[in-house]
Amino acid sequence: AALTGIGKSVFGLNLAMRWCQDGKRVALVSLELKAEKVVRRLMKMACGYGDLARARRDGMEAEWDRAKKEISFWDLLIYDPSKTRGGTKDVETVCEWLTAKHERRPLDGVVCDYAQFFKSRQRTDGKTRLMEIVEEELRTVNARCGFVMVVLAQLITERTKDGKVYYAIRNSREFGLGAAYDLRILLDKDEGYRLSCEKNRSGRTHWEHALKFDRDRLLLYSDPVESMR
């Protein structure tokens, strides 16, 4: 979990892309972006262009075609709430979808983005109880299927009081999902982005990894997957 705009979605898309390039079967669940927008972002990461018209205008159609062909060979599944009946974001529905895809052919990795938008079929009182249900469902499907699951959620919320807009940090435990390891994306004005892994919420750093970005393509030059191993 991290603040808005820190790079969670970029990080998740880069992980999915790296796994796919390694020949892994990957599911990407975005509770905010439609599948078409996810593909456009992946295309921009792969060739620098999110749409064909702009690539054609710059004489980069061949590069676009190469990237499109590469992505077409990826074993990538995208969950798009807008394509489901009622646009459901129920965690139970997502877990059932993941289970069905895994049973058809085992998944290696799952990236779940915008997890703060999860809902539940169960009636809940308050956000904390809802996130407890989300954690339980995600942990259950993860234990049953055994794939690597990366869950990304936003910590910041907007509130209005006396006609003024305030930004408040949500309780991070709502979105911590009880992980043994916390991954944090840290921004230093001089050193750039770092991915920090802290063990058991003790604050002790387990490992760190420099994240070098091509900002035009939203692409990680460095490979965090190797550090994760």
Secondary structure, DSSP 8 states (H G I E B T S, - for coil): -B-TTSSHHHHHHHHHHHHHHTT-EEEEEESSS-HHHHHHHHHHHHHS-SSHHHHHHTT-HHHHHHHHHHHHTSEEEEE-GGGSGGG--BHHHHHHHHHHHHHHS--SEEEEE-GGG-B-SS--SSHHHHHHHHHHHHHHHHHHH--EEEE--B-EEEEEETTEEEEEE--GGGTSTT-SEEEEEEEETTTEEEEEEEETTSS-EEEEEEE-EETTTTEESS-HHHHH-
